[in-house]
Amino acid sequence: MVFLITAVVLILLAAVAFFIIQNRGKAMAAAKVDVNYTNENGTFLARGKLDDFVIQKNDRFAFLVRDGVIVACKDNQKHQDFVFYTEVEK
């Protein structure tokens, strides 16, 4: 009888651990950015992960955003790579 109760408890613990791991993966997958926005200034596309994504304006300009801060830009007609901003010391 004790063996049966122990086996049931272990199976329940394994099931709970499995569901916690599954839900954790879904929460991480939900942290993606995929937004299209159009106004009088143009069309904006934002794609990537929540902590690292790119905003494109009219298929010409691209802005790299990391941790909520624009850290680089690129003019698609002139550059292949992003030009990173540098901090100005006061």
Secondary structure, DSSP 8 states (H G I E B T S, - for coil): -HHHHHHHHHHHHHHHHHHHHHHHHHHHHT-EEEEEEEETTEEEEEEEETTEEEEEETTTEEEEEETTEEEEEEETTT-SS-EE------
